[in-house]
């Protein structure tokens, strides 16, 4: 399996525990991601109502990404990850109890939306904290390989395994996926609790700020967030990638939010079929993560990013035009490959360039910028589908993807990417 095929005996024990925790938590997240729209769809087939569940799930990324990054840079990151997994487990158990208890449509929807808000609020901070821990635990592994392991594992559990499992569990009992997800979060917390070491970022002495401004550490949350944004703005490639993802997520989240209706109404699939369809994207993600370091080295980061933009446009075209399950499945597999490769390129570049004491804040600033489109996109997709038909968001996504590809093609030139990797561009 390439990057994922390294012998387990050769992996540092600390990284193995981080990897195991990532696997467990990703399984729980995947179960919720698939089961939530299925639960909403049993109560309503209105595209706006279905899409609203995605909007609620993405709202915390806007609210908590920035303060979460400051928190990550101030506390022990491992302990924070443990607490976040415990919080998610408790919220999911409450949701499972409500569903099993036979909550009515209005009350059940309210509980679901509240739990999605809590779970995803914890997820956004956990995502930032998890990425900051990686450089400290990779040992002799390269960052590309370590990120490939983690991306591949997350996609394997989140999509390949969680998607059909969620559909199967939901068919058995609507509350079952959420109960199993809670158990997975507990396992993730226990593995993190067993991770030795301290993971608190060292704060620079006054006059040696990581931003290079020579003003020392900033004391206020607003000031620390501003420092991270100022640093990110100076990084042309990272800045463009964050803005691009935010813009493309307007249509991608709309596509994902309405996929359950596409599966039911255009492809004739049931809950299990929908889960399998989503897992196609995860299969592609596994392939991309497994060979990620080799593919990126062969194709270069420039063409990895450029071809990925074209793949994104192709996915929207397939969902807008085709009623063939096979065509849609192939498009989702290709998108999954693109997603993993983009993630490895962007995350590795950010980890290498960012001063250690700013890694949490810069990561959260990137998440905030890229996730902004998710919350808005889900609602816009629902409104557009309600007004112009189910395929309308996908046609809009196709046109937008082509437009941003043309507009940003030159930013990812070989010269620009080489300059981004130069030592003077980052920590120095």
C-alpha positions as CSV (number, residue, x, y, z in Angstrom):
1,X,0.0,0.0,0.0
2,X,2.9,2.4,-0.5
3,X,3.0,5.0,2.2
4,X,0.5,3.0,4.3
5,X,2.4,-0.2,3.9
6,X,5.2,0.5,6.3
7,X,5.7,-2.3,8.9
8,X,3.9,-1.6,12.1
9,X,7.1,-2.6,14.0
10,X,8.8,0.3,12.3
11,X,6.4,2.9,13.6
12,X,7.1,4.8,16.8
13,X,4.8,3.7,19.6
14,X,3.6,7.3,20.2
15,X,2.6,7.7,16.5
16,X,0.9,4.3,16.6
17,X,-1.3,5.4,19.5
18,X,-2.1,8.7,17.7
19,X,-2.9,6.7,14.6
20,X,-5.2,4.3,16.5
21,X,-7.0,7.3,18.1
22,X,-7.4,8.9,14.7
23,X,-8.9,5.6,13.4
24,X,-11.4,5.3,16.2
25,X,-12.5,9.0,16.2
26,X,-12.7,9.0,12.4
27,X,-15.0,6.0,12.5
28,X,-17.3,7.8,14.9
29,X,-17.3,11.0,12.8
30,X,-18.1,9.0,9.7
31,X,-21.0,7.2,11.3
32,X,-22.6,10.5,12.3
33,X,-21.9,12.1,8.9
34,X,-23.8,9.4,7.1
35,X,-26.6,8.7,9.7
36,X,-27.5,12.3,10.3
37,X,-28.9,13.1,6.8
38,X,-30.6,9.6,6.7
39,X,-32.4,10.5,10.0
40,X,-33.4,13.9,8.7
41,X,-34.6,12.4,5.4
42,X,-37.0,10.1,7.3
43,X,-38.7,13.2,8.6
44,X,-38.6,15.4,5.5
45,X,-37.7,15.3,1.8
46,X,-37.5,19.1,1.6
47,X,-34.0,19.8,0.2
48,X,-33.7,22.9,2.4
49,X,-34.5,20.9,5.6
50,X,-32.0,18.1,4.6
51,X,-29.3,20.7,3.7
52,X,-29.9,22.5,7.0
53,X,-28.4,19.6,8.9
54,X,-25.1,20.2,7.0
55,X,-25.3,23.9,7.7
56,X,-25.7,23.3,11.4
57,X,-22.8,20.8,11.3
58,X,-20.5,23.4,9.6
59,X,-21.5,26.5,11.7
60,X,-19.1,25.6,14.5
61,X,-16.2,25.7,12.1
62,X,-16.9,29.4,11.6
63,X,-17.5,30.1,15.3
64,X,-14.8,28.0,17.0
65,X,-12.0,27.6,14.4
66,X,-10.2,30.8,15.4
67,X,-10.5,30.8,19.2
68,X,-9.9,27.1,19.0
69,X,-6.5,27.7,17.4
70,X,-5.5,30.1,20.2
71,X,-6.6,27.4,22.7
72,X,-4.5,24.8,21.0
73,X,-1.4,27.0,21.2
74,X,-1.9,27.6,24.9
75,X,-2.7,24.2,26.4
76,X,-1.4,20.7,26.3
77,X,-2.7,19.5,23.0
78,X,-2.9,15.8,23.9
79,X,-5.1,16.5,27.0
80,X,-7.3,18.8,24.9
81,X,-7.8,16.0,22.4
82,X,-8.9,13.6,25.1
83,X,-11.4,16.1,26.5
84,X,-12.9,16.7,23.1
85,X,-13.4,13.0,22.4
86,X,-15.2,12.6,25.7
87,X,-17.5,15.6,25.0
88,X,-18.4,14.1,21.6
89,X,-19.1,10.7,23.1
90,X,-21.5,12.2,25.7
91,X,-23.4,14.2,23.1
92,X,-23.8,11.2,20.8
93,X,-25.1,9.1,23.6
94,X,-27.7,11.7,24.3
95,X,-28.8,11.7,20.7
96,X,-28.9,7.9,20.6
97,X,-31.1,7.9,23.7
98,X,-33.5,10.5,22.1
99,X,-33.9,8.5,18.9
100,X,-34.4,5.2,20.7
101,X,-36.9,7.0,23.0
102,X,-39.0,7.8,19.9
103,X,-38.6,11.6,19.7
104,X,-41.1,13.2,17.4
105,X,-40.1,15.0,14.2
106,X,-39.8,18.5,15.7
107,X,-38.2,17.5,19.0
108,X,-35.9,15.0,17.3
109,X,-34.7,17.5,14.7
110,X,-33.9,20.0,17.5
111,X,-31.9,17.4,19.4
112,X,-30.1,16.2,16.3
113,X,-29.1,19.8,15.3
114,X,-27.9,20.5,18.8
115,X,-25.8,17.4,18.9
116,X,-24.4,18.1,15.5
117,X,-23.4,21.6,16.7
118,X,-21.6,20.2,19.8
119,X,-19.9,17.3,18.0
120,X,-18.7,19.5,15.1
121,X,-17.6,22.2,17.5
122,X,-15.4,19.7,19.2
123,X,-14.3,18.3,15.8
124,X,-12.9,21.6,14.5
125,X,-10.7,22.1,17.6
126,X,-9.7,18.5,17.5
127,X,-8.7,18.7,13.8
128,X,-6.4,21.6,14.6
129,X,-4.9,20.1,17.7
130,X,-4.3,16.7,15.9
131,X,-2.3,18.3,13.1
132,X,-0.1,20.2,15.6
133,X,0.8,17.0,17.4
134,X,2.0,15.2,14.3
135,X,5.4,16.8,13.9
136,X,6.3,15.9,17.5
137,X,5.4,12.2,17.2
138,X,6.5,11.2,13.6
139,X,10.0,10.1,14.8
140,X,12.0,9.1,11.8
141,X,9.1,9.1,9.4
142,X,8.8,11.9,6.9
143,X,5.9,14.3,7.3
144,X,4.5,13.3,3.9
145,X,4.4,9.6,5.0
146,X,3.0,10.4,8.4
147,X,0.3,12.6,7.0
148,X,-0.4,9.9,4.4
149,X,-1.0,7.3,7.1
150,X,-3.3,9.7,9.0
151,X,-5.2,10.9,6.0
152,X,-5.6,7.4,4.7
153,X,-6.7,6.0,8.0
154,X,-9.2,8.8,8.5
155,X,-10.7,8.2,5.0
156,X,-10.7,4.5,5.5
157,X,-12.6,4.7,8.7
158,X,-14.7,7.8,7.9
159,X,-15.8,6.7,4.5
160,X,-15.0,3.2,3.4
161,X,-16.0,1.5,6.7
162,X,-18.3,4.0,8.3
163,X,-20.5,4.7,5.2
164,X,-21.9,1.2,4.6
165,X,-21.8,0.4,8.4
166,X,-23.9,3.5,9.1
167,X,-26.4,2.5,6.5
168,X,-26.6,-1.0,7.9
169,X,-26.9,0.1,11.5
170,X,-29.5,2.7,10.6
171,X,-31.6,0.0,8.8
172,X,-31.5,-2.0,12.0
173,X,-32.3,0.9,14.4
174,X,-32.2,4.6,13.8
175,X,-30.3,5.3,17.0
176,X,-27.7,2.5,16.5
177,X,-25.1,4.5,14.4
178,X,-25.0,7.2,17.1
179,X,-24.4,4.8,19.9
180,X,-21.6,3.0,18.1
181,X,-20.1,6.4,17.2
182,X,-20.0,7.3,20.9
183,X,-18.2,4.1,21.7
184,X,-15.6,4.8,19.0
185,X,-15.0,8.3,20.5
186,X,-14.3,6.7,23.9
187,X,-11.8,4.3,22.4
188,X,-10.1,7.3,20.8
189,X,-9.9,9.1,24.1
190,X,-8.4,6.1,25.8
191,X,-5.7,5.8,23.2
192,X,-4.8,9.4,23.5
193,X,-4.7,9.2,27.3
194,X,-2.0,6.5,26.9
195,X,0.1,8.8,24.7
196,X,3.2,9.7,26.7
197,X,4.8,13.1,26.7
198,X,3.9,16.8,27.0
199,X,2.5,18.6,23.9
200,X,2.3,22.2,25.0
201,X,3.8,24.7,22.5
202,X,6.7,26.7,23.8
203,X,5.9,30.4,23.8
204,X,8.7,32.6,22.4
205,X,10.5,35.1,24.6
206,X,9.7,38.7,24.2
207,X,11.4,40.2,21.1
208,X,11.5,36.8,19.4
209,X,8.0,36.3,18.2
210,X,7.4,33.6,15.6
211,X,5.8,36.2,13.4
212,X,9.1,37.9,13.0
213,X,7.7,41.2,14.2
214,X,10.0,41.3,17.3
215,X,7.1,42.2,19.6
216,X,7.0,39.1,21.7
217,X,3.9,36.9,22.3
218,X,0.6,38.6,21.9
219,X,-1.6,38.3,25.0
220,X,-5.1,38.8,23.7
221,X,-7.0,36.2,21.7
222,X,-7.8,38.8,19.0
223,X,-4.2,39.7,18.8
224,X,-3.0,36.1,18.5
225,X,-5.6,35.4,15.8
226,X,-4.5,38.5,13.9
227,X,-0.9,37.4,14.1
228,X,-1.8,34.1,12.5
229,X,-3.8,35.7,9.7
230,X,-1.0,38.2,9.0
231,X,1.5,35.3,8.7
232,X,-0.9,33.3,6.4
233,X,-1.6,36.3,4.2
234,X,2.2,36.5,3.5
235,X,2.3,32.9,2.2
236,X,1.0,33.2,-1.3
237,X,0.4,29.5,-2.0
238,X,-1.0,28.6,1.4
239,X,-3.2,31.7,1.2
240,X,-4.5,30.8,-2.2
241,X,-5.2,27.2,-1.3
242,X,-7.2,28.2,1.7
243,X,-9.3,30.7,-0.2
244,X,-9.8,28.3,-3.1
245,X,-11.1,25.5,-0.8
246,X,-13.4,28.0,0.9
247,X,-14.8,29.0,-2.4
248,X,-15.1,25.5,-3.8
249,X,-16.7,24.3,-0.6
250,X,-19.7,26.5,-1.4
251,X,-20.6,24.0,-4.1
252,X,-19.0,20.9,-2.7
253,X,-21.0,21.0,0.6
254,X,-24.1,21.6,-1.4
255,X,-23.3,18.6,-3.4
256,X,-22.7,16.4,-0.3
257,X,-25.7,17.8,1.6
258,X,-28.1,16.8,-1.3
259,X,-26.3,13.5,-2.2
260,X,-28.8,11.5,-0.1
261,X,-31.7,12.9,-2.2
262,X,-29.7,12.3,-5.5
263,X,-29.1,8.7,-4.3
264,X,-32.8,8.2,-3.6
265,X,-34.5,10.1,-6.3
266,X,-32.1,10.0,-9.3
267,X,-30.2,6.7,-8.7
268,X,-32.9,4.7,-6.9
269,X,-30.7,3.7,-3.9
270,X,-31.8,3.0,-0.3
271,X,-29.9,3.7,2.9
272,X,-27.3,1.0,2.4
273,X,-26.8,2.0,-1.3
274,X,-26.3,5.6,-0.2
275,X,-23.7,4.5,2.3
276,X,-21.9,2.5,-0.3
277,X,-22.0,5.5,-2.7
278,X,-20.4,7.8,-0.2
279,X,-17.8,5.1,0.5
280,X,-16.7,5.4,-3.2
281,X,-15.3,8.8,-2.4
282,X,-13.5,7.2,0.6
283,X,-12.0,4.5,-1.6
284,X,-10.5,7.1,-3.7
285,X,-9.2,8.9,-0.6
286,X,-7.5,5.7,0.6
287,X,-5.8,5.3,-2.8
288,X,-4.6,8.9,-2.8
289,X,-3.3,8.7,0.7
290,X,-1.7,5.3,0.3
291,X,0.5,6.4,-2.6
292,X,0.4,10.1,-1.8
293,X,4.1,10.8,-1.1
294,X,5.1,8.9,-4.3
295,X,2.4,10.5,-6.5
296,X,3.3,14.0,-5.3
297,X,7.0,13.4,-5.8
298,X,6.3,12.1,-9.4
299,X,3.7,14.6,-10.5
300,X,5.1,17.5,-8.5
301,X,2.9,19.6,-6.1
302,X,2.1,21.9,-9.0
303,X,0.4,19.3,-11.1
304,X,-1.1,17.6,-8.1
305,X,-3.0,20.7,-7.3
306,X,-3.8,21.7,-10.9
307,X,-5.2,18.3,-11.9
308,X,-7.2,18.2,-8.7
309,X,-9.0,21.3,-9.7
310,X,-10.1,19.7,-13.0
311,X,-11.2,16.5,-11.1
312,X,-13.4,18.7,-8.9
313,X,-15.1,20.2,-12.0
314,X,-15.6,16.7,-13.4
315,X,-17.3,15.4,-10.2
316,X,-19.9,18.2,-10.4
317,X,-20.5,17.5,-14.0
318,X,-21.1,13.8,-13.4
319,X,-23.6,14.5,-10.6
320,X,-25.5,17.1,-12.7
321,X,-25.7,15.1,-15.9
322,X,-25.7,11.4,-15.1
323,X,-28.3,9.1,-13.7
324,X,-25.9,6.1,-13.8
325,X,-24.7,4.9,-10.4
326,X,-21.5,3.7,-12.0
327,X,-20.7,7.1,-13.5
328,X,-21.4,8.9,-10.2
329,X,-19.4,6.3,-8.3
330,X,-16.3,6.7,-10.5
331,X,-16.5,10.5,-10.2
332,X,-16.6,10.2,-6.4
333,X,-13.6,7.9,-6.4
334,X,-11.6,10.4,-8.5
335,X,-12.6,13.2,-6.2
336,X,-11.5,11.2,-3.2
337,X,-8.0,10.7,-4.7
338,X,-7.9,14.5,-5.3
339,X,-9.0,15.3,-1.8
340,X,-6.3,13.2,-0.1
341,X,-3.5,14.5,-2.4
342,X,-4.6,18.1,-1.8
343,X,-4.7,17.5,1.9
344,X,-1.2,16.1,2.0
345,X,0.3,18.9,0.0
346,X,-1.4,21.6,2.0
347,X,-0.9,20.2,5.4
348,X,2.7,19.2,4.9
349,X,3.6,22.6,3.5
350,X,1.9,24.3,6.5
351,X,3.6,22.1,9.0
352,X,7.0,22.8,7.5
353,X,6.6,26.5,7.1
354,X,4.7,27.6,10.3
355,X,6.6,28.5,13.5
356,X,5.8,25.8,16.1
357,X,4.3,28.3,18.5
358,X,1.8,29.4,15.8
359,X,0.9,26.1,14.3
360,X,-2.4,25.8,16.0
361,X,-3.5,29.3,15.1
362,X,-2.4,29.2,11.5
363,X,-4.1,25.8,11.1
364,X,-7.3,27.2,12.6
365,X,-7.1,30.3,10.3
366,X,-6.8,28.0,7.4
367,X,-9.8,25.9,8.6
368,X,-11.8,29.1,9.2
369,X,-11.1,30.4,5.7
370,X,-11.7,27.1,3.9
371,X,-14.7,26.1,6.1
372,X,-16.5,29.4,5.6
373,X,-18.0,28.0,2.3
374,X,-19.3,24.8,4.0
375,X,-22.0,26.4,6.2
376,X,-23.2,28.9,3.6
377,X,-22.9,26.3,0.8
378,X,-25.2,23.8,2.4
379,X,-28.0,26.4,2.8
380,X,-27.4,27.9,-0.7
381,X,-27.5,24.4,-2.2
382,X,-30.8,23.6,-0.5
383,X,-32.4,26.9,-1.6
384,X,-31.1,26.5,-5.2
385,X,-32.4,22.9,-5.4
386,X,-35.7,24.0,-4.0
387,X,-36.1,26.7,-6.6
388,X,-34.5,25.3,-9.7
389,X,-34.4,21.5,-9.2
390,X,-32.1,19.0,-7.6
391,X,-29.4,19.1,-10.3
392,X,-29.1,22.9,-10.3
393,X,-26.4,23.1,-7.5
394,X,-24.2,20.6,-9.4
395,X,-24.3,22.7,-12.6
396,X,-23.4,25.8,-10.7
397,X,-20.6,23.8,-9.0
398,X,-19.2,22.7,-12.4
399,X,-19.1,26.2,-13.8
400,X,-17.5,27.6,-10.6
401,X,-14.8,24.9,-10.5
402,X,-13.8,25.7,-14.1
403,X,-13.7,29.4,-13.4
404,X,-11.5,29.2,-10.3
405,X,-9.2,26.7,-12.1
406,X,-8.6,29.2,-14.9
407,X,-8.2,32.1,-12.4
408,X,-5.6,30.4,-10.2
409,X,-3.7,28.1,-12.6
410,X,-0.7,30.4,-12.6
411,X,-0.5,30.6,-8.8
412,X,0.6,26.9,-8.6
413,X,3.4,27.2,-11.1
414,X,6.6,25.2,-10.5
415,X,8.4,28.5,-9.6
416,X,5.7,29.5,-7.1
417,X,5.7,26.1,-5.4
418,X,9.5,26.1,-5.2
419,X,9.5,29.5,-3.6
420,X,6.9,28.4,-1.1
421,X,9.1,25.6,0.0
422,X,12.2,27.9,0.4
423,X,13.3,28.3,4.0
424,X,13.0,32.1,3.8
425,X,9.3,31.7,3.1
426,X,8.4,30.3,6.4
427,X,10.1,29.7,9.8
428,X,13.3,31.6,8.9
